[in-house]
Amino acid sequence: MINRFSVFSILNLTLFAIPICHGEQLSEYELCILDRVKGSGSIDTVEAIKKECRKHVENDKRQNLSSVDVPKRENGVLTQRLREEQQTEFEPYVITPHRRNYIQPMLTTNDINHEQYAQIEGYERNLEDYEAKFQLSLKVPLSKSSLLFEEDKLYFGFTIQSWWQIYSDGISKPFRETNYMPEIVYAIKTDWEPFNANTGVIFGAEHLSNGRSQLLSRSWNRLYTQFVVEKGSWVFSLKPWVRLQEDAKENPIASRGDDNPNIEDYVGNYEFSAGYNDGQFEYGFRLNHAIETGRGSAEVSFSFPLWGKFYGYASVFTGYGESLIDYNHKQTRFGLGIALNNLL
């Protein structure tokens, strides 16, 4: 009968490939073999020990590869906002903001649009060059889980903008113009990470209308694709769109037909925007451009904390299309007011 000591001696002599010279460092594979030889409680062949150690080393390599620190996406300011919204968006008493919600008690212009109201006797003469403006914007999630891609989202959004002639004494301080914009928004997070930035794509369908009739009616529908890049405190966006064409009106006061057939020549075919939020102050820039005519508009904005949930909000706009009724009217406007939320 061969005793265990004899077997271990034979194994040690057989594993001649293991370098045990003085000062030479053993590999993980060699250390495994020596450990198995010394600690084995059974009689194993040399090939069995080698096979077991090779498997052990391969498993260690896989674990090491999986534990290597892979650079993770850093959540930028827009992602942080969306993450915070998702925590409460299904709560019954929570209204989630879409765009900025604000009121500007003072909004000035270098050229109020009198021409569009000429058919109303005495109305256009009493329009003031300064008025108030407010915007209310909310969104409702239509999906609780991913639809087509991981972490994609489907929303219904609704935005109202209104221009209020509150400082006019000659007329009954009317709301000069109100624009309504319902939309469907589908957002996807992409895996493309240029310069370690986060990216996303948004597909949307918008209806824009001022709810008026006959000569003052303005409306259009568009489909858009929005490309978003986020890096830390910065967010950049490019939003081209396609207008859904309508039939021409039979006469100016007809209820059916296109109210503004050349609107894209003034408000543009795409929008580029950029935003920066350092945790306290937010800076925004937006540029609309019409490719064929070169017309469009530009807007810069700035917000800063006041108290509680209130932010100071200032904006400067120049160009065409500040409202639907003004889509073909060029002006420069400065507004100052209070916002309830930022964009980032």
C-alpha positions as CSV (number, residue, x, y, z in Angstrom):
1,M,0.0,0.0,0.0
2,I,1.4,3.4,-1.0
3,N,1.1,5.8,1.9
4,R,0.1,9.5,1.5
5,F,3.6,10.7,2.2
6,S,4.9,8.7,-0.8
7,V,2.3,10.1,-3.1
8,F,3.0,13.6,-2.1
9,S,6.7,13.0,-2.6
10,I,6.1,11.7,-6.1
11,L,3.8,14.6,-7.0
12,N,6.4,17.1,-5.8
13,L,9.1,15.5,-7.9
14,T,6.8,15.2,-10.9
15,L,5.8,18.9,-10.9
16,F,9.3,19.7,-12.1
17,A,8.0,22.7,-14.2
18,I,7.4,24.7,-11.0
19,P,10.4,27.0,-10.4
20,I,11.3,27.0,-6.8
21,C,14.7,28.4,-7.1
22,H,15.8,30.9,-4.5
23,G,14.5,34.4,-5.1
24,E,12.1,33.5,-8.0
25,Q,8.5,34.6,-7.6
26,L,5.9,31.9,-8.2
27,S,2.9,32.6,-10.4
28,E,-0.7,32.2,-9.2
29,Y,-0.9,28.9,-11.2
30,E,2.2,27.5,-9.6
31,L,1.2,28.6,-6.1
32,C,-2.1,26.9,-6.6
33,I,-0.4,23.6,-7.6
34,L,1.8,23.7,-4.5
35,D,-1.1,24.5,-2.3
36,R,-3.2,21.6,-3.7
37,V,-0.2,19.2,-3.2
38,K,0.4,20.2,0.4
39,G,-3.3,20.4,1.4
40,S,-4.9,17.6,-0.5
41,G,-6.7,15.1,1.6
42,S,-7.0,12.6,-1.3
43,I,-4.7,11.0,-3.9
44,D,-5.0,13.2,-7.0
45,T,-3.1,12.8,-10.2
46,V,-0.8,15.5,-11.5
47,E,-3.1,16.2,-14.4
48,A,-6.2,16.5,-12.1
49,I,-4.4,19.1,-10.0
50,K,-3.1,21.0,-13.0
51,K,-6.7,21.0,-14.5
52,E,-8.2,22.3,-11.2
53,C,-5.6,25.1,-10.9
54,R,-6.0,26.2,-14.5
55,K,-9.8,26.5,-13.8
56,H,-9.1,28.4,-10.6
57,V,-6.8,30.9,-12.4
58,E,-9.3,31.4,-15.2
59,N,-12.1,32.2,-12.7
60,D,-9.9,34.7,-10.9
61,K,-9.1,36.4,-14.2
62,R,-12.8,36.7,-15.1
63,Q,-13.5,38.2,-11.6
64,N,-10.6,40.6,-11.9
65,L,-11.8,41.8,-15.4
66,S,-15.4,42.3,-14.1
67,S,-14.1,44.3,-11.1
68,V,-11.9,46.7,-13.1
69,D,-13.0,50.2,-12.5
70,V,-14.9,51.2,-15.7
71,P,-15.5,54.9,-16.1
72,K,-19.2,55.5,-15.2
73,R,-21.4,58.1,-16.7
74,E,-21.5,61.2,-14.6
75,N,-25.0,62.4,-14.1
76,G,-25.2,66.0,-15.4
77,V,-27.6,68.7,-14.3
78,L,-30.4,67.6,-16.7
79,T,-30.1,63.9,-15.7
80,Q,-30.2,64.9,-12.1
81,R,-33.4,66.9,-12.7
82,L,-35.1,64.0,-14.5
83,R,-34.0,61.5,-11.8
84,E,-35.6,63.7,-9.1
85,E,-38.8,64.1,-11.1
86,Q,-39.1,60.4,-11.6
87,Q,-39.2,59.8,-7.8
88,T,-42.4,61.8,-7.5
89,E,-44.0,61.9,-11.0
90,F,-46.7,59.3,-10.0
91,E,-47.6,60.8,-6.7
92,P,-51.3,62.0,-6.7
93,Y,-50.6,65.5,-5.5
94,V,-47.5,66.3,-7.6
95,I,-47.6,68.3,-10.8
96,T,-44.3,67.9,-12.8
97,P,-43.0,70.9,-14.6
98,H,-42.2,70.5,-18.3
99,R,-40.8,73.8,-19.5
100,R,-40.1,76.8,-17.2
101,N,-43.0,78.1,-15.2
102,Y,-42.8,81.9,-14.7
103,I,-44.4,85.3,-14.7
104,Q,-42.8,88.5,-16.0
105,P,-44.8,91.5,-14.7
106,M,-42.6,93.7,-16.9
107,L,-42.0,92.8,-20.5
108,T,-41.0,95.6,-22.8
109,T,-40.7,95.8,-26.6
110,N,-39.2,98.2,-29.1
111,D,-42.2,97.7,-31.5
112,I,-45.6,96.4,-30.4
113,N,-47.4,94.7,-33.2
114,H,-50.3,97.1,-34.1
115,E,-50.9,95.7,-37.6
116,Q,-52.5,92.4,-36.6
117,Y,-55.2,94.2,-34.7
118,A,-56.1,96.9,-37.2
119,Q,-59.5,95.4,-37.9
120,I,-60.6,96.1,-34.3
121,E,-61.7,99.7,-34.0
122,G,-59.4,101.6,-31.6
123,Y,-57.8,98.5,-30.2
124,E,-54.4,98.8,-31.8
125,R,-53.9,102.4,-30.9
126,N,-54.2,101.6,-27.2
127,L,-51.7,98.8,-27.1
128,E,-48.8,99.6,-24.8
129,D,-45.1,98.8,-25.5
130,Y,-44.9,97.1,-22.1
131,E,-47.1,94.3,-20.8
132,A,-47.0,91.2,-18.6
133,K,-46.3,87.6,-19.7
134,F,-46.6,84.3,-18.0
135,Q,-46.0,80.7,-18.9
136,L,-47.5,77.5,-17.3
137,S,-46.0,74.2,-18.4
138,L,-46.5,70.7,-17.1
139,K,-46.1,67.1,-18.2
140,V,-47.7,63.8,-17.3
141,P,-45.9,60.4,-17.7
142,L,-47.7,57.9,-20.0
143,S,-45.4,55.0,-19.2
144,K,-44.4,53.4,-15.9
145,S,-41.7,51.1,-17.3
146,S,-39.5,50.9,-20.4
147,L,-41.4,50.6,-23.7
148,L,-38.9,49.9,-26.5
149,F,-35.5,50.7,-25.0
150,E,-34.1,50.7,-21.5
151,E,-35.2,53.7,-19.4
152,D,-37.2,55.3,-22.3
153,K,-40.0,57.6,-21.4
154,L,-43.3,58.7,-22.9
155,Y,-44.9,62.0,-21.8
156,F,-47.8,64.2,-22.5
157,G,-46.9,67.9,-22.2
158,F,-49.0,71.0,-22.1
159,T,-47.7,74.6,-22.2
160,I,-49.6,77.9,-22.1
161,Q,-48.1,81.3,-22.8
162,S,-50.0,84.5,-22.4
163,W,-49.3,88.2,-23.0
164,W,-51.3,90.5,-20.9
165,Q,-51.9,94.2,-21.6
166,I,-52.2,95.0,-17.9
167,Y,-50.8,98.5,-18.1
168,S,-53.2,99.7,-20.9
169,D,-55.7,102.3,-19.7
170,G,-57.5,102.8,-23.1
171,I,-58.8,99.2,-23.3
172,S,-59.9,96.8,-20.7
173,K,-56.5,95.3,-19.9
174,P,-57.0,92.3,-22.2
175,F,-54.9,89.2,-22.8
176,R,-53.5,90.3,-26.1
177,E,-52.4,86.9,-27.1
178,T,-52.5,83.4,-25.6
179,N,-50.7,80.4,-27.1
180,Y,-51.5,76.7,-26.4
181,M,-49.1,73.9,-27.0
182,P,-50.1,70.2,-26.3
183,E,-47.5,67.7,-27.3
184,I,-46.5,64.0,-27.1
185,V,-42.8,63.4,-26.2
186,Y,-40.8,60.2,-26.4
187,A,-37.3,60.3,-24.9
188,I,-34.5,57.8,-25.3
189,K,-31.1,57.6,-23.5
190,T,-28.4,56.6,-25.9
191,D,-25.0,54.8,-25.3
192,W,-23.0,57.3,-27.4
193,E,-20.7,59.1,-25.0
194,P,-18.5,61.6,-26.9
195,F,-15.9,63.1,-24.5
196,N,-17.6,61.1,-21.7
197,A,-20.8,63.1,-22.1
198,N,-24.4,61.8,-21.9
199,T,-26.6,61.8,-24.9
200,G,-30.3,61.3,-25.7
201,V,-32.8,61.6,-28.5
202,I,-36.3,63.0,-28.2
203,F,-39.1,62.5,-30.7
204,G,-42.1,64.8,-30.4
205,A,-45.3,65.9,-32.0
206,E,-46.6,69.5,-31.2
207,H,-49.8,71.4,-32.0
208,L,-49.5,75.2,-31.5
209,S,-52.5,77.4,-31.6
210,N,-53.7,80.8,-30.3
211,G,-57.3,79.7,-30.0
212,R,-58.6,82.6,-32.0
213,S,-60.9,82.6,-35.0
214,Q,-61.0,84.2,-38.5
215,L,-58.3,86.9,-39.2
216,L,-56.6,86.5,-35.8
217,S,-56.4,82.7,-35.9
218,R,-52.8,81.3,-35.9
219,S,-51.9,77.6,-35.7
220,W,-49.6,74.9,-37.0
221,N,-48.5,71.3,-36.3
222,R,-45.0,69.9,-36.4
223,L,-43.0,66.8,-35.8
224,Y,-39.5,67.1,-34.4
225,T,-36.4,65.2,-33.4
226,Q,-34.3,66.7,-30.6
227,F,-30.6,65.6,-30.0
228,V,-29.4,66.3,-26.5
229,V,-25.8,66.3,-25.2
230,E,-25.1,66.7,-21.5
231,K,-21.7,67.2,-19.8
232,G,-21.6,68.2,-16.2
233,S,-23.3,71.6,-15.8
234,W,-23.7,72.1,-19.5
235,V,-26.5,70.9,-21.8
236,F,-26.7,71.4,-25.6
237,S,-29.6,70.6,-27.9
238,L,-30.4,70.6,-31.6
239,K,-34.0,70.4,-32.6
240,P,-35.0,70.3,-36.3
241,W,-38.6,69.9,-37.2
242,V,-41.0,69.3,-40.1
243,R,-44.2,71.1,-40.4
244,L,-47.4,69.1,-41.2
245,Q,-48.8,71.0,-44.2
246,E,-52.4,72.2,-44.5
247,D,-54.6,73.1,-47.4
248,A,-54.8,76.7,-48.4
249,K,-57.8,78.7,-47.1
250,E,-60.6,79.4,-49.6
251,N,-60.9,82.9,-48.1
252,P,-59.3,84.8,-45.1
253,I,-62.2,84.1,-42.7
254,A,-62.7,80.4,-43.5
255,S,-62.5,78.1,-40.5
256,R,-60.5,75.5,-42.4
257,G,-57.1,75.9,-44.0
258,D,-53.7,77.3,-43.3
259,D,-53.7,80.4,-41.1
260,N,-50.0,81.1,-41.6
261,P,-48.6,79.3,-44.7
262,N,-45.2,81.0,-44.5
263,I,-44.6,80.6,-40.8
264,E,-41.4,78.6,-41.2
265,D,-39.9,81.4,-43.3
266,Y,-39.9,83.5,-40.0
267,V,-39.7,81.2,-37.0
268,G,-37.2,78.8,-38.7
269,N,-36.7,75.1,-39.4
270,Y,-34.6,74.2,-36.4
271,E,-33.6,75.4,-32.9
272,F,-30.2,75.2,-31.2
273,S,-30.1,75.8,-27.5
274,A,-27.5,75.7,-24.7
275,G,-27.8,75.9,-21.0
276,Y,-25.5,76.1,-18.0
277,N,-26.4,75.6,-14.3
278,D,-23.8,75.8,-11.6
279,G,-26.2,74.9,-8.8
280,Q,-27.3,78.5,-8.1
281,F,-27.4,80.5,-11.4
282,E,-28.7,79.2,-14.7
283,Y,-27.8,80.7,-18.1
284,G,-29.7,79.9,-21.3
285,F,-29.3,80.6,-25.0
286,R,-31.7,79.7,-27.8
287,L,-31.4,80.3,-31.5
288,N,-34.0,79.7,-34.2
289,H,-33.1,79.8,-37.8
290,A,-34.9,79.6,-41.2
291,I,-32.5,78.0,-43.7
292,E,-34.0,79.5,-46.9
293,T,-34.7,83.1,-45.7
294,G,-32.1,83.5,-43.0
295,R,-34.7,84.9,-40.6
296,G,-35.2,83.6,-37.1
297,S,-34.8,84.7,-33.5
298,A,-32.4,84.6,-30.6
299,E,-33.0,84.6,-26.8
300,V,-30.7,84.7,-23.8
301,S,-32.0,84.1,-20.3
302,F,-30.7,84.2,-16.7
303,S,-32.2,82.9,-13.5
304,F,-31.0,83.3,-9.9
305,P,-32.3,82.1,-6.5
306,L,-34.5,84.5,-4.5
307,W,-36.1,82.6,-1.6
308,G,-37.8,79.2,-1.2
309,K,-38.9,77.9,-4.5
310,F,-38.7,81.2,-6.3
311,Y,-36.1,82.3,-8.8
312,G,-35.5,85.7,-10.4
313,Y,-35.8,85.4,-14.1
314,A,-34.6,87.8,-16.8
315,S,-34.7,87.3,-20.6
316,V,-33.9,89.2,-23.8
317,F,-35.5,88.2,-27.1
318,T,-34.9,89.5,-30.6
319,G,-36.3,88.4,-33.9
320,Y,-39.5,86.9,-35.2
321,G,-42.1,84.6,-33.7
322,E,-42.1,85.6,-30.0
323,S,-45.8,84.6,-30.1
324,L,-48.0,83.1,-32.9
325,I,-49.7,86.4,-33.6
326,D,-46.2,88.0,-34.0
327,Y,-44.7,85.2,-36.1
328,N,-43.9,87.6,-39.0
329,H,-43.3,90.7,-36.8
330,K,-39.7,91.5,-35.8
331,Q,-39.0,93.0,-32.4
332,T,-36.7,93.1,-29.4
333,R,-38.0,92.4,-25.9
334,F,-36.7,92.5,-22.4
335,G,-38.5,90.8,-19.5
336,L,-38.0,90.5,-15.8
337,G,-40.0,88.4,-13.4
338,I,-40.2,85.3,-11.1
339,A,-39.9,81.6,-12.0
340,L,-41.0,78.6,-10.1
341,N,-38.5,76.2,-11.6
342,N,-35.4,76.1,-13.8
343,L,-34.9,74.0,-16.9
344,L,-31.8,72.3,-15.5
